């Protein structure tokens, strides 16, 4: 972990393209002087980073560096070596669903083969901070529109469970998951805070024909910003 951390931290102590970084600040200053564009909170008194002050995130990593540093710190506090090793294996094999399983990163349009595209469905984004990179974005359905996934080629005799990450920017909106037409995987629940994977068993009746349909729905009747179901990652795991 220390070796990995040292390599990752090179991004902060051995910066590349300093000339381009300086040029970005020059352009930001020119925009402020010419049209009073406020691209920074401390420099130009912008309202907040998420209201266009993108100059303040110029050094934010675009990989999992901050999330890994957080996980490393947590694992160092674990006393049992077996638990620490299990935590490291989880990091290394994060996207591996195991034999006969499937993985979808629903915020990446190149890695969502089981997502059913429909009207009212899009890829959205939420907070980054120390979250894992795959939790910065997600598939989402607007207002009361459900979100669907479909799997084929399953083992009709096997049992399955689902691991899912509910991220996004609507933490208070509850979400429910149904398998097939009516089999409840879980009722309306609040998203875990902080963000973390949760697991549920899939009723065998939903997969006994070698296919599986999953439907997420948000708590009905809520308005707000219109962002309903927000799902970042899904593992379908064969038991």
N, C-alpha and C positions, 0 to 999 in steps of 0.2 A: 504493500500500500504506500509505503514511504517513497519507493522508487517511482511509482505511478504519479504520486502527488508532486514530486520534484519535476517530472517531465511536464505535467500539466501547468505548473506554476511558471514555467519559462515564458508563457504567453504574457505574464504580467511584468516580468523583470527583463525580458529580452524582446522588446517590441519590434515589430517589423513595419516597414513603410511609414516611418515617422513623418516623412515629407508629405505624404498624402493626408495623414492625420492633421498636420498643421494647416494644410490647405482647406480642409473641411472647416476648421475654426475661422480661417480668414473669410470664407464664403458666408459663414453664419454671421460674422460681424458686419459684412457688407450688406446682407439682407436686413439686418436690424437697422443699420444706418439709412438704408434707402427706403424701406417700406415698414420699418418697425416690426419685422417678423421676430417673434420671441421663441427661439429654439432652445432655450435653457432657463431653468428656474433660478439658479443663483446669479447667472450673468445678465439675463434679460427680463427677469421677473415673470416668467411664464407661469400659468396656473398650476400645472403639474406635468410630470413626465408623460403620463398617458393622455395628455391633451396637446401633444405635438412637440414637446420639449425633447426631441430625439437626440439633440447634441449631448445630453447628459447620460446617454446610454452608449456612447461611441466605443467605450472599452468593455462593454458587456460581452462575455464569452458566448459564442454561438454553438457550443458543444455542452457536454454534461459536466464541465469542470466544477462548478459550484455545487451541483448535486452530489458528485462523487466526493468532494471534500466533506460535505455534511455526512454522507454515509460512512466514510472512513472514520470520522470522529465518533460516530455512534458505535461502530464495530470495535474501536479501541477500548471502549468502556465495558465491553462484554468480557466476562471472566472466563467462560468456557471456550477453549480452543476450537472445539467441534462447532460451536455456534458461530464463531468468527469465520471459520472456513466455509460454513454454509452460507453466510452473508456474502462472502467473496464469490462463491459459485453462482449465487443469485445475480450478482452484478454482471459477471462474465457471460452467463447464459440467459440474460434477461428476455430475449425475444424467442427463445427456444420453447415450444409448447410440448416437447417430448414426442415419442413415437406415436404416430397416428393422430397428432394434434394439429391445430391451425393457429396462426397468429396474424392479427391485423393491427396496423397502426392507422387509426381512422383519421388522423390529421394529415396524413401523407397520401396524396392521391395515387402514388405508385405502389402503395402497400395496403390497400384496402379491398382485396379481391372479393370479399364476401359481403360488402356493403351494397345494399340495394338503393340505387340512385332514384330519386323521385322529386317531384315538385315540392318546394318548401324545405329542401335539404341542402346544406352547404357545408363547406369547411370553414370553421371559425377559429379564433385565437383568443387566448386568455393571458393571465399574468405569467411571467417567466421567473424572475428571481432565482431562488435555489431549486426550483422544480426541475425534474428530469426533462430533457429536450423534447421527448415524445409527449409531454404533458402541456406544452405551450400551445398546442393546437388540437383540434378535435373535429369530429363530424357532429353537426347539430341540426336539429329540426326546429323550425320557427313556430312559435305559439303552441297550439295543441296538436300540431302535426307529429305523428309517430316516426320513429327511426327504425329501419328494418335491416336485418342481415339474413342471408340464406346460405346454408351449407349443403353440399351434396357429397356422395361417396363416403358416407360414414359407415362404421361397422354397426350393423343393425343389432348385434348381440351385445355390444359393449355399453358400459355406463360412461357418461361424460360429466364433467363439471366445467364451469366457466369462471375465469378470472377476468376482472374488468376494472378499468380505471375511469372514474367519473371526475373529470377535471373541469375546465371552463371557468367562466366568470359569473356564474349564477349559483353560488353555493347554497342559497336558502331554498331553491326550488327542488322539491322532492321528485324522485324518479322511480318508475316501476318497470319490471322486466317480465314479459310473458313469452313462453315457448309454445310454438304452434298457434292454435286459435284461442286457447283458454287456460293453458297450464301455467300457473304462477311460479316463476323462479324466485322472485322476491317481491314483496308489496312495496308501496310507496315508502322510500327511505330518504333520509338526508345524505348528501355526499359526505364522505369522510373528510375531516379537516384536522390536520393537514392531509393533502392528497395522498392516497395510498391505494394499492390494489385490494380488492375484496373478492371473495370466492363464494360460489353457490353451486349446488348440485342441479343438474338438468334432469327432469323427470324422464325415465326411460321411454315412456310412451311417446315423447316428443321426437325420439331418434330411432324408433324401432323399424322405420321404413327406409333407413339409410339417408335421410335428409333431416334438416332442422331449420326452422324459421324462428327468428328472435325478433321481438318487438318491444322497443322502449317507448314509454309515454311519460310525459311530464304531468305534474299535478295540474288538473284542468282549471280553467278560469282565471289564471294569473296573467296579467298583462305585462307591465314593465317594459323592458327593452325588446321583448318578443323572442328572446333566445330561450328555447325550451330544452329538449334533451341535448346533453353535451357529453359525448363519450370519446375518450382518447385512445384507449388500447383495449383489445379483447383477445384473450387466449381461450380456445376451446380445447380442453385437455381430456385425453382418453385415460380413464382410470386403469 
